[in-house]
Structures are given as C-alpha cells and as structure tokens.
Amino acid sequence: MIPDCFSVINLENNFGIKKITKIQTICDLLNVQFVGKCMFCEYTTLIRLYLTVPVTTATAERSFSAMNRVKTYLRSSMTQQRLIHVIMHHIHKERLDELDLNTICSTFISRNQSRKCFFGCI
C-alpha cells in the first residue's frame, strides 16, 4: 500500500524518483500531499522520532568531543582540577559570553589596595 501511494505521488508530481533510498525522499513525498500525512500518521510519527534521535545525542557527543580536544591539547601540562574547569568553560561558553568582563575586573581590582595601585581604577 505504501509503495503504491509513493508511486502515485511520484507520478502526479513528476519527481522522477526511481528508488527511495533516503528518509528525506519519504519526507518530501509525504509533505507534498496532506492526504498522505493523514493516511500514514504512524509512519510520519515514526519518521519524526527517527529524525530526532540524532539531535538528542548531539549534545552529549559534542561535550565528549570538546573534552577530547581539550584533553589532547593540554594533557601533559594540566592537573585534573584545571582540566575540569577548562572543559566546563568550553561546554558552557554561551553563558560565559553573557558575562560583563569590565564589572568582573573592577570587582577584582577593588578588593585589594595593591591591585588598585597596580591596575588603577576601571
């Protein structure tokens, strides 16, 4: 039933598809006609689930990949505690980009008199 439906959609819209080898092709065929989506609602749900699986694992893979890059580069000269801090900064860099560095610097300088003399007031 599904191959027949795909063949009809293919012929009606002149896609020229000879063989379906990708999920994208199925999505394109189902998106062309609303009837196809309604008729094969289980298939559309299954395709949505299939397409979201790579996204859900991408964050963990990205964090692991970041850790490997940082660890490879700095393995010989860094303690474990420092490595953990660098990895956390790399993973959460979006939040760190929101920080105001001038405020942090002025707070750091204002806490010590010798820093005020050395750095001046910001």
Secondary structure, 3 states (H helix, E strand, C coil): CHHHHHHHHHHHHCCCCCCCCCHHHHHHHHHHCHHHHHHCHHHHHHHHHHHHHHHHHHHHHHHHHHHHHHHHHHHHHCCHHHHHHHHHHHHCHHHHHCCCHHHHHHHHHHCCHHHHHHHCCC
